């Protein structure tokens, strides 16, 4: 037999209708939106101001609304005042009904902090060695604790609402980038259509699939945030209802409720779009530059110049010990380098940097598009990038485009990018642990990215490789340490 539904409390329903959905207190200067939701005027305007939204929307259902249409709902304001009076009268009627002990049928007057349960005077004998406080005091203590938890959950709810807005904006930006580069790339393809008909469908299908992935990730992330919001709303409402109960009822199972609330810890903004998806967007941007550059020699050497660069290749870079400066210590697998305590006694072969702590990669590139990731140490100075094979090895060779070296570097706590004709400073997050070096040989450019977030650090263009082999370049100083990611 199905259990009978719980009877609704009309006064409780009225209290909920008179409550602001933001501050969860009685409405003050209430305003009603087109969507039907009600808020305190101050709460709503403050929420809009914090979010920085150009287009205002309902803080509960996110439906767009016009700030110009905000009008005080005087009828609702009058209703709120009456609800306050009714609620106060209801509270007075329930005073004194503290509940009775199920075991002794005596009034519950104390609260055992060790067992976390209300007790009567007869129970008090069984709990004489426990910590006991008056029932009203315990109720006030827990009510304060629940209000603190409620405040934390409200703050987290506001954070998630901001995350939802930022997710939408980031999705729009990624879709815009993909669409713009798709259109530009497809404008280049018809020029080589007679030689490469099948290649038009290849990037088109990839780009369309990328758009679907961006939209899918956006929708999945928004669903997760909406579920989290729904869960938070439930906890907030449960805490609110609990706080309005008489002390005895309030203290029943209160620890379980608080523990469940504590599990809703405030977290950092979750990542909506993984780096792999951002790499795909960037690949199309880089592919466009490659296609434009490859069109120039395309008539004479189409197969050799274009086909190798249509796919961004991950390079298996290893360090060349024959080029390493004497201060450098290379690992056995030739994947990492650090600055030593003293110079080593090494053969001064022609390939070695004699007076600088530089080392080159063994793998060189004369075409195509390639990338490799480098883990940068938190201490010391470092530089990563590319160099022409003809770079000077003897004497004081500066990190400079005139020497044939293009890098991003950290020197004395500041970050720099070398580019012709001079170097420029830039800001790099201290959280950046891996730098991705992306070489587009045909387009004469090198791009640097945060390999973990997909954010671009800088782009060096118009690099005069002049047909020479481009080699990976590395430099460390003092406590500096670099490791090539597998």
Secondary structure, DSSP 8 states (H G I E B T S, - for coil): ---------HHHHHHHHTB-TTT-SB-SSEEE-TTS-EEEHHHHHHHHHHHT-SS-B-TTT--B--GGG--B-HHHHHHHHHHHHHHHHHHHHHTT---B-TTT--B--EEETTTTEEE-TTHHHHTTTS-EEEHHHHHHHHHHHHHHHHHHHHHHHHHHHHHHHHHHHHHHHHHHHHHHHHHHHHHHHGGGTTT-HHHHHHHHHHHHHHHHHHHHHHHHHHHHHHHHHHHHHHHHHHHHHHHTS-HHHHHTTHHHHHHHHHTS-------SS-HHHHHHHHHHHHHHHHHHHHHHHHHHHHHHHTGGGSS-EE----B-TTT--TTEEE-TTS-EEEE-SS-------TTS-SSS-EEEEEEEESSSEEEEEEEE-SSSEEEEEEEETT---SS---SSGGGTEEEEEEETTEEEEE-SS-EEEE---TT--EEEEEEETTTTEEEEEETTT--EEEEE-----TT--EEEEEEEETT-EEEE--
